[in-house]
Amino acid sequence: MRGLQLSLNKGQKLRLERAFEQLDSLSSKANSDASVTVADDISVDYEDAILKGHGTAEMDGRVVATLCGVVERVNKLVYVRTLRARYKPEVGDIIVGRVIEVAPKRWRLEINFSQDAVLMLSSMNLPDGIQRRRTAVDELNMRSIFEENDVICAEVRGFQHDGCLHLQARSQKYGKLKRGQLLTISPYLVKKRKQHFHYLDQYGIDLILGCNGFVWVGEHVEVKDDMAEDLSNKSEQQNVKSWNTMGDEEVEETYTPLETRQNICRTANAIRVLSTLGFMITVEVIMEVVNLSVSLNLDVHEMLGAEFYVTVAEKEAERRSMPTKKR
């Protein structure tokens, strides 16, 4: 059953198999033309000048798949997207990473990619918020911004000629992430959307779905819009704030309330359950699983029990079959 390693009894195993069979039948009906395996024919309109992309080849006048996955079409381009592939960065991707090295004028981050990413000192906002040239003093005080093992949210800026991945964090919504949990899931489970930052106001927590498979669940932090701030106030604050005052501000931080910590753990466990079952991770599905655990009066640790895994799989099969029943 999809390589699941859960201690299930006979009844739970039968229920889980039945739920997966129902999900497989629903997905095969919906994606009968889209899902392909190696050497399967890909239906194309030969009258149009199509472009054969990744995972396709021409054989005896036919376009066949060279990979297992889903057929994607962008205008005249036809390619196969593998389901369980490693993360492939694209410009504009929202990623979550961990600092592994503080180098001259840059930080090196681990982002679940074949290579480490680089965040340049010039590619992020300084703590005083003013736009200016970076000086030697800024370089000496880099550790007061980010240090090793800090979790950071950033955006993919581009690639260098040597294949090095460069990031940028020029917005208030990017930067260091604190008071939360970092989860690692398969990147293919995170679908790229317009919005990867989510505020779950019902539970008072922030959720960041990184395209690289790193997911952050933490206490809500108010983000100020750069354009909305008054420039005159910025110049006044610059004279007051300095690199040395950052450490004093961090000491005065308050503790995260117990209820917020429980909500963070509950949401994180919901993501773990969905990831183990191989379901796509979206904020809507996560909220459904969290609300399901609350309605069943389950404690946070009970969400990782075998019975809850089976219940989530059954609810997902029921949810996907609802539109077909209405028809």
C-alpha positions as a printed NumPy array, in Angstrom:
array([[  0.   ,   0.   ,   0.   ],
       [  2.255,   2.747,  -1.357],
       [  5.103,   1.702,   0.914],
       [  3.318,   2.764,   4.099],
       [  4.974,   1.59 ,   7.295],
       [  2.173,   1.667,   9.83 ],
       [  1.273,  -0.872,  12.476],
       [ -2.267,  -1.675,  11.361],
       [ -4.57 ,  -4.422,  12.537],
       [ -6.557,  -6.512,  10.053],
       [ -9.622,  -4.296,  10.058],
       [ -7.604,  -1.095,   9.586],
       [ -5.579,  -2.667,   6.788],
       [ -8.729,  -3.69 ,   4.896],
       [-10.262,  -0.225,   5.322],
       [ -7.085,   1.471,   4.11 ],
       [ -6.827,  -0.824,   1.076],
       [-10.455,  -0.138,   0.225],
       [ -9.892,   3.635,   0.479],
       [ -6.789,   3.497,  -1.741],
       [ -8.604,   1.35 ,  -4.319],
       [-11.384,   3.926,  -4.456],
       [ -8.845,   6.76 ,  -4.816],
       [ -6.999,   4.913,  -7.584],
       [-10.209,   4.276,  -9.507],
       [-11.21 ,   7.943,  -9.203],
       [ -7.792,   9.197, -10.332],
       [ -7.645,   6.776, -13.265],
       [-11.033,   7.991, -14.511],
       [-10.064,  11.636, -14.168],
       [ -6.555,  11.292, -15.652],
       [ -6.926,   8.425, -18.091],
       [ -5.344,  10.471, -20.886],
       [ -2.894,  12.419, -18.73 ],
       [ -1.137,   9.59 , -16.831],
       [  1.448,   7.692, -18.861],
       [  4.117,   5.075, -18.326],
       [  7.24 ,   4.332, -20.356],
       [  6.507,   3.674, -24.09 ],
       [  2.88 ,   4.837, -23.831],
       [  1.553,   6.828, -26.792],
       [  0.838,  10.517, -26.208],
       [ -2.135,  11.786, -28.183],
       [ -1.142,  14.9  , -30.153],
       [ -2.492,  16.816, -33.11 ],
       [  0.032,  16.176, -35.875],
       [ -1.391,  18.99 , -37.993],
       [ -0.002,  21.505, -35.501],
       [  3.739,  21.971, -35.223],
       [  4.186,  20.494, -31.737],
       [  7.348,  20.774, -29.666],
       [  8.514,  17.587, -27.946],
       [  9.779,  18.393, -24.461],
       [ 11.275,  16.506, -21.525],
       [ 10.166,  12.896, -21.17 ],
       [  8.997,  12.469, -24.781],
       [ 10.491,  10.923, -27.914],
       [  9.436,  10.161, -31.481],
       [  9.241,   6.513, -32.523],
       [  7.844,   5.284, -35.846],
       [  5.997,   8.549, -36.362],
       [  4.441,   8.413, -32.903],
       [  5.147,  10.503, -29.815],
       [  5.838,   8.206, -26.87 ],
       [  6.681,   8.77 , -23.22 ],
       [ 10.147,   7.959, -21.898],
       [  9.16 ,   8.564, -18.259],
       [  6.317,   7.654, -15.913],
       [  4.263,  10.69 , -15.007],
       [  1.627,  13.147, -16.167],
       [  1.442,  14.72 , -19.627],
       [  1.6  ,  18.518, -19.469],
       [  0.852,  20.871, -22.368],
       [  1.941,  24.5  , -22.6  ],
       [  0.764,  25.942, -25.927],
       [  2.536,  23.679, -28.474],
       [  4.999,  22.211, -25.991],
       [  4.263,  18.669, -24.799],
       [  6.291,  17.141, -21.941],
       [  5.975,  14.561, -19.165],
       [  6.162,  15.699, -15.529],
       [  7.441,  12.948, -13.255],
       [  5.518,  12.526, -10.014],
       [  8.321,  11.611,  -7.631],
       [ 11.135,  13.733,  -9.031],
       [ 13.633,  15.764,  -7.046],
       [ 13.082,  19.457,  -6.608],
       [ 13.972,  21.51 ,  -9.675],
       [ 14.156,  25.223,  -8.852],
       [ 12.536,  27.822, -11.066],
       [ 12.866,  31.595, -10.915],
       [ 10.204,  33.004,  -8.582],
       [  9.82 ,  29.878,  -6.428],
       [  9.153,  30.48 ,  -2.739],
       [ 11.536,  28.284,  -0.754],
       [ 12.359,  27.62 ,   2.885],
       [ 15.973,  26.792,   3.737],
       [ 18.422,  26.414,   6.598],
       [ 21.676,  28.353,   6.884],
       [ 24.684,  26.03 ,   6.869],
       [ 27.516,  28.531,   6.406],
       [ 28.186,  32.248,   6.823],
       [ 30.685,  33.177,   4.107],
       [ 32.065,  36.581,   3.03 ],
       [ 29.164,  38.721,   1.754],
       [ 26.841,  35.702,   1.514],
       [ 25.014,  32.968,   3.364],
       [ 24.937,  29.394,   2.109],
       [ 21.613,  27.556,   2.535],
       [ 20.5  ,  23.945,   2.336],
       [ 17.23 ,  23.864,   0.335],
       [ 16.682,  20.162,  -0.453],
       [ 18.385,  20.558,  -3.856],
       [ 21.441,  18.884,  -5.401],
       [ 23.406,  22.079,  -4.718],
       [ 23.363,  24.583,  -1.892],
       [ 21.777,  27.973,  -2.525],
       [ 23.441,  31.356,  -1.955],
       [ 21.85 ,  34.454,  -0.424],
       [ 24.016,  37.504,  -1.043],
       [ 24.22 ,  40.315,   1.509],
       [ 23.245,  42.718,  -1.278],
       [ 20.106,  40.676,  -2.075],
       [ 18.258,  41.319,   1.155],
       [ 16.948,  44.185,   3.253],
       [ 19.122,  45.429,   6.079],
       [ 17.682,  45.582,   9.611],
       [ 17.412,  49.388,   9.496],
       [ 15.195,  49.069,   6.413],
       [ 17.039,  51.713,   4.407],
       [ 18.32 ,  51.108,   0.881],
       [ 22.062,  51.835,   0.758],
       [ 25.373,  50.331,  -0.275],
       [ 26.687,  47.531,   1.917],
       [ 29.789,  48.462,   3.862],
       [ 32.526,  46.535,   5.628],
       [ 30.638,  47.038,   8.906],
       [ 27.585,  45.306,   7.419],
       [ 29.749,  42.369,   6.391],
       [ 31.268,  42.097,   9.866],
       [ 27.794,  42.042,  11.446],
       [ 26.269,  39.391,   9.139],
       [ 25.852,  36.947,  12.002],
       [ 23.545,  39.369,  13.763],
       [ 21.106,  38.867,  10.851],
       [ 21.432,  35.155,  10.092],
       [ 23.703,  32.55 ,  11.615],
       [ 24.152,  28.802,  11.221],
       [ 20.998,  26.655,  11.62 ],
       [ 18.655,  29.638,  11.196],
       [ 15.563,  28.878,   9.097],
       [ 14.978,  31.408,   6.308],
       [ 12.261,  32.059,   3.748],
       [ 13.412,  33.51 ,   0.42 ],
       [ 12.675,  33.591,  -3.303],
       [ 14.66 ,  32.055,  -6.159],
       [ 16.359,  34.894,  -8.012],
       [ 18.206,  33.013, -10.752],
       [ 21.083,  30.76 , -11.691],
       [ 24.73 ,  31.543, -12.329],
       [ 26.742,  30.14 , -15.214],
       [ 28.23 ,  27.509, -12.872],
       [ 24.754,  26.28 , -11.863],
       [ 24.808,  28.013,  -8.466],
       [ 21.342,  28.997,  -7.25 ],
       [ 20.926,  32.584,  -6.044],
       [ 18.168,  33.764,  -3.713],
       [ 16.76 ,  37.143,  -2.771],
       [ 14.877,  38.39 ,   0.31 ],
       [ 14.032,  41.998,  -0.506],
       [ 10.575,  41.962,   1.07 ],
       [  9.312,  42.07 ,   4.65 ],
       [  7.588,  38.716,   4.172],
       [ 10.974,  37.042,   3.656],
       [ 13.653,  36.572,   6.293],
       [ 14.257,  34.577,   9.463],
       [ 11.523,  32.24 ,  10.692],
       [ 11.174,  31.741,  14.45 ],
       [  8.87 ,  30.011,  16.926],
       [  7.684,  27.135,  14.812],
       [  8.419,  23.763,  13.225],
       [ 10.236,  22.952,   9.986],
       [  8.841,  19.891,   8.186],
       [ 10.444,  18.038,   5.279],
       [  8.127,  16.401,   2.732],
       [  8.485,  15.247,  -0.86 ],
       [  8.605,  18.311,  -3.155],
       [  6.115,  16.807,  -5.615],
       [  3.415,  16.988,  -2.931],
       [  3.57 ,  20.814,  -2.941],
       [  1.795,  22.248,  -5.952],
       [  3.058,  25.604,  -7.176],
       [  0.446,  28.299,  -6.648],
       [  0.214,  32.058,  -6.666],
       [  0.127,  32.151,  -2.869],
       [  2.452,  30.086,  -0.669],
       [  2.086,  32.237,   2.466],
       [ -1.01 ,  31.439,   4.489],
       [ -2.333,  32.878,   7.742],
       [ -4.647,  30.499,   9.581],
       [ -6.494,  33.146,  11.609],
       [ -8.65 ,  30.502,  13.28 ],
       [ -5.553,  29.108,  15.013],
       [ -3.31 ,  32.184,  14.963],
       [ -0.441,  30.557,  13.057],
       [  1.452,  31.086,   9.812],
       [  1.927,  28.383,   7.18 ],
       [  4.571,  28.579,   4.44 ],
       [  4.499,  25.836,   1.8  ],
       [  7.974,  25.884,   0.27 ],
       [  8.233,  24.675,  -3.312],
       [ 11.369,  22.744,  -2.307],
       [  9.483,  20.468,   0.099],
       [ 10.312,  22.4  ,   3.282],
       [  7.152,  23.487,   5.115],
       [  7.129,  25.993,   7.962],
       [  4.431,  26.11 ,  10.64 ],
       [  4.91 ,  28.862,  13.205],
       [  3.43 ,  31.606,  15.324],
       [  1.803,  34.418,  13.357],
       [  4.018,  37.44 ,  12.679],
       [  2.601,  40.745,  11.483],
       [  4.193,  41.789,   8.179],
       [  4.44 ,  45.492,   7.372],
       [  4.152,  46.594,   3.777],
       [  7.303,  48.329,   2.538],
       [  5.373,  50.785,   0.359],
       [  3.001,  51.745,   3.163],
       [  5.741,  52.856,   5.522],
       [  6.478,  56.545,   5.651],
       [  9.975,  57.413,   4.462],
       [ 10.326,  60.14 ,   7.049],
       [  9.655,  57.658,   9.834],
       [ 12.261,  55.364,   8.349],
       [ 14.933,  58.039,   8.449],
       [ 14.086,  58.811,  12.078],
       [ 14.201,  55.145,  13.034],
       [ 17.562,  54.769,  11.324],
       [ 19.175,  57.144,  13.794],
       [ 17.8  ,  55.169,  16.734],
       [ 18.26 ,  51.588,  15.526],
       [ 21.651,  50.012,  14.976],
       [ 23.147,  46.578,  14.626],
       [ 23.862,  46.41 ,  18.347],
       [ 20.244,  47.08 ,  19.36 ],
       [ 19.036,  43.985,  17.483],
       [ 20.362,  41.713,  20.198],
       [ 18.555,  43.719,  22.906],
       [ 15.249,  43.446,  21.031],
       [ 15.578,  39.673,  20.722],
       [ 16.129,  39.32 ,  24.472],
       [ 12.826,  41.058,  25.184],
       [ 10.789,  38.545,  23.149],
       [  7.817,  36.972,  24.893],
       [  7.049,  33.277,  24.999],
       [  4.618,  31.599,  22.615],
       [  1.28 ,  30.827,  24.34 ],
       [  0.518,  27.189,  25.074],
       [ -2.601,  27.172,  22.87 ],
       [ -0.614,  28.502,  19.907],
       [  2.061,  25.839,  20.414],
       [ -0.61 ,  23.14 ,  20.462],
       [ -2.101,  24.531,  17.23 ],
       [  1.349,  24.507,  15.62 ],
       [  1.877,  20.864,  16.61 ],
       [ -1.628,  19.882,  15.472],
       [ -1.121,  21.489,  12.05 ],
       [  2.343,  19.924,  11.73 ],
       [  0.938,  16.472,  12.513],
       [ -1.788,  16.988,   9.898],
       [  0.935,  17.654,   7.306],
       [  2.85 ,  14.558,   8.447],
       [ -0.263,  12.4  ,   8.016],
       [ -0.978,  13.769,   4.518],
       [  2.659,  13.364,   3.481],
       [  2.8  ,   9.764,   4.694],
       [ -0.394,   8.932,   2.788],
       [  0.968,  10.624,  -0.356],
       [ -1.775,  13.263,  -0.675],
       [ -1.178,  16.697,  -2.177],
       [ -0.424,  19.321,   0.468],
       [ -2.709,  22.349,   0.173],
       [ -3.972,  24.707,   2.844],
       [ -7.564,  23.538,   2.268],
       [ -6.721,  19.863,   2.799],
       [ -4.573,  20.685,   5.832],
       [ -7.432,  22.599,   7.441],
       [ -9.816,  19.704,   6.787],
       [ -7.488,  17.282,   8.569],
       [ -6.969,  19.679,  11.497],
       [-10.711,  20.246,  11.856],
       [-11.296,  16.491,  11.628],
       [ -8.915,  15.86 ,  14.534],
       [-10.673,  18.559,  16.576],
       [-14.127,  17.138,  15.816],
       [-12.948,  13.672,  16.933],
       [-11.589,  15.173,  20.198],
       [ -8.127,  13.765,  19.513],
       [ -5.053,  14.949,  21.365],
       [ -2.105,  16.14 ,  19.291],
       [ -0.109,  12.909,  19.749],
       [ -3.145,  10.751,  18.87 ],
       [ -3.147,  12.202,  15.335],
       [ -0.12 ,  10.017,  14.532],
       [ -1.973,   6.841,  15.467],
       [ -2.895,   4.24 ,  12.838],
       [ -6.649,   4.789,  13.242],
       [ -6.397,   8.472,  12.302],
       [ -4.378,   7.626,   9.164],
       [ -7.154,   5.286,   8.048],
       [ -9.845,   7.852,   8.86 ],
       [ -8.068,  10.561,   6.829],
       [ -7.726,   8.221,   3.83 ],
       [-11.44 ,   7.343,   4.01 ],
       [-12.441,  11.011,   4.292],
       [-10.241,  11.909,   1.31 ],
       [-11.81 ,   9.155,  -0.808],
       [-15.251,  10.382,   0.247],
       [-14.358,  13.996,  -0.572],
       [-13.033,  13.181,  -4.053],
       [-16.088,  11.085,  -4.901],
       [-18.565,  13.809,  -3.897],
       [-18.544,  15.726,  -7.251],
       [-19.161,  12.522,  -9.228],
       [-22.121,  11.667,  -6.974],
       [-23.681,  15.08 ,  -7.515],
       [-23.559,  14.651, -11.248]])
